[in-house]
């Protein structure tokens, strides 16, 4: 399964969401809805989000991650962020969202 909006692309593969490109701008609001719907249907204890190919992460992209965390949390599951790129890691740290996620790599 794959979703593309603007310069952002998300690919779902074996319980892992691979984020690629720029996660900035209001054009990503429909992507957030699609990914929340995906997370609601997912049957697992952990949703892994690979951020290694994220070129830019701003408000809308951060809200996507929070929506995924909230959706999985309502089911008693969690979101783990793996291999955040330098821009993604910087935004997570600046906004202090790094404290609200498990981050590996």
N, C-alpha and C positions, 0 to 999 in steps of 0.2 A: 504494500500500500504506500502511496506517495501523494504529498500535497505540495503545491507550489503557489506562492503568492508574492508578487513583486520579485525582489531579489532573494527571497527566502525559499528554502526547500526543506521538507522534512520527509524522511523515509522511515517506515516502520519495518523492522526485520527481527523476528524471533524475540519479541518483548523489549526491543531496544528502539528508541527513536533517535535517528541520526539527523541533527540539525546542521544545515549548511547555508552559508551566505550571510546576508544582512537582515537582522531581526530588529528593524527600526521602522516606525511609521504606522499610521492608522490603517493602511491597506492590509495589515496583518490581523485585524480584528476577526475576519471570517476564519482565518487559520486557527485562532484560539478556540473558536466554537467547534471546529472539526476535531481538534486534538482533545478537547474535553470529552466530546462524544466518543472518541476512540478509547480514552482512559476509562470512561464509564463502562464500556463493554469488555474491557480487558480483564481476564481472569488470572491474576498472578499477585504475589505478595510485594513485588518490587518492579517498578517501571524504571528502566535505565535510560538516561538521556545523554547521548554523546554530543558534547559541545566542541569537539576538537576542530571542526571546520567552520566555526562561527567567526565571521569577519567583523561583525558589529552587533552589539547587544544594547538596546535602549529600552525605554519604558514599555512599549508594547511587547517586546520579546521577554522582558522580565515578568510582565503580567501573564504571559503564556506559561512560564515556568511555575509561577505561583498558583495559577488555575489548575495545572496538572497536579501539583502538590496537594492542593485542597481536595480535588476530586478523588485522588488515590487515598488520602487520609480519611475521607468519609467512609471508605470501604475497609479501613484498617490496614491499608497498604502504604508503601512509601515510594518516593522518587529519589533516585540516586543520580547525581550528575557526574559524568566521567570525562576526564581529559579536557577540561575547559581550555579553549584557546586563550592567548594572552588578553585580547580585548574582552572576552567573556569573563575571565577571572577578575580583571580589573573592575568591571561593572558590578559583579557580585560582591566584591570587597567594598567598593565605594558606597554602595547602597546598603551594606551590611546584611544582604540576603545570603551571603555565604554562611552566616550563623544559623540560617533556617533550613539549610539543605545538607545532606551528606554528600561530600565531594570526594571523589577518588581520582588520583592521578594528576 
